[in-house]
Amino acid sequence: MRRLRVAAAVLVGLALLAGCVTVPTAGPVERHSPAQQQANPGVDIAPVPPARGASPGLIVEGFLHAMATYQPGYSVARQFLTEEAAAQWRPESGVEIYAGGYPPQVSESGVVLTAPLVGTLDTHGSFTPASTDLHHDFGLVRDTDLQWRISRPPRGLLVSQSLFASTWVRSDVCFWDATGNWLVPDPRFVQTGTPGLLATVRAVLTGPDRTAAAAYRAALPTALEASSVTLNAAGVATVDLTGDMDRLNTDARRRLAAELAWSLSSLEGVNGLRIRGDGTFWEVGGTGGVVTTSDFGQGAPVPTSAVDGVYLVRDGTLQRASWVDPLSAPQPVNGVTNRPSAVAVRPDGQVLGVVTDDGTRVRSIGVRDGAGRVELSGSHFVGVRWTRQGELWAVLDRTRGARLRAAKDGRELAVDAAGLPPGRIRSFAPAPDGVRVAVVVENQGRSSLGVAAIVRTGDRLRFIGWRELTSATWAPSGQPALDVGWAGLADLMVLLGGTPMARVVSLDSEGAMSTDLGPNDTSTPVQLAVGVSDRAVLRGPDGQTWRFVDDFTWEPWLDKVQAVCLP
């Protein structure tokens, strides 16, 4: 997924930081969804210590600014606190992110910040969306020198959404899945520059988030610590590790190197990796001791695919259109497709999954030869999806009972959907890695969007780690999510319905940052089909479709379309 307006967000951050101690906190909130983020932003603006005679309002604003800019021990931020508060404050304990446009309120009784809480980061950088209000009284008092100081700082860091967007970046920390076949992102948020590099490495060494740990590899057989990470002018990161290296054999070292290479490569400017354990460089392949993601391409979190086809149910038949040549006429697809109503294409582009026979059959059909078979039979089938693991999933139009079914290699798998919230599954979208899944569920008039992980045990599939992505950051007006798809490693596109008008937003899979993609001149769309590399198609209720070109630019495309999918 492309990086969404990072430069604009940085400019906003620079404007905020340029005014000495006074930090404007009102005004529009810049939102973006970071994909490859800056390891070295190139500009460091140091926080300014409190000026002598500064008012209570300026003390609080300066403290908020100082918290948003990393410094070892946050020494400048501590200068805004009383001696006792400075000694007790623990900035490393986590981050609270509050909505912009809510400046601290100064009164005779003190300085209070009241704002919607957007989300929190734990000590490992994992983001949790929030939907509550923040109310914090900073407890302004005069010190022995009669200077105003803060006696009640927050437990950790307290950062506005706009400053968070310009001083923190997403790091797509990767771990091997439970089978050891593919790498799966477990995104974290880290501060820009060297602290972010070090935090990313430490996140890999710590292991995946506990709520979905069963879907990832087991913990490392030995405790390792990252003492430093340096980045040279060629973009090669050197990671220095300490610990009991003898417990890691050659295969374990190579697998850890793959996790580190893919994780660090999500930060802009990182092109390669060298690992040094207790002073000795590891030999894990690569060229000249430097490994890159291409050295571990077989386990890449996104399958390598050169599939061009866009598959459609159009005018009652199954057809294939070209994304590269959108003006060419769609071509029919061979195979038995009695009354098709939904279609999905396997990640390798070789096999389709199709709902046929008025929602009573799910068939697989070979793209080249049209050979097919019935994978699932029943009723109420309304949608299909593939995973890179070769599973064909079917969505049923039900609010209880079997809401999902799955088949692989001609046999049905047992699906336990108890780990998903109750209600009708409106949209079911496996991630490119095949482990994570984004789901839209409707229940009692409410639409919820969330992400979970699939755990595979033999022929049994279950979901763990459900996290609802509360809409404070991506749908503040309360528009419901209608459809969702993955546009990259950890990036979603979400179709929002309701008023004032339907629109699409780009959203990171943690629900932290988003940007509006439009459109603003189409009829109310009912389906959003998404593929990697920014490919997306909207479908209206009358069968008209639109191709995504750029923000707020959706070109009219084919008509008479009943369903559409992208690989």
Helices and strands as residue ranges (DSSP letters): H 6-17, E 37-38, H 56-68, G 72-74, H 75-78, H 83-88, G 91-93, E 95-98, E 105-107, E 110-121, E 127-129, E 133-137, E 140-142, E 148-150, E 157-160, H 161-167, E 168-171, E 174-176, E 183-185, E 188-191, H 194-206, G 210-215, E 224-231, E 236-243, G 245-247, H 250-265, E 267-268, E 272-277, E 280-281, G 293-299, E 309-314, E 317-322, E 331-332, E 342-345, E 351-356, E 361-366, E 372-377, E 381-386, E 392-396, E 404-408, E 411-416, E 424-430, E 436-443, E 446-457, E 460-468, E 481-486, E 491-496, E 503-508, E 514-518, E 527-531, E 535-539, E 545-550, E 553-556, E 561-565
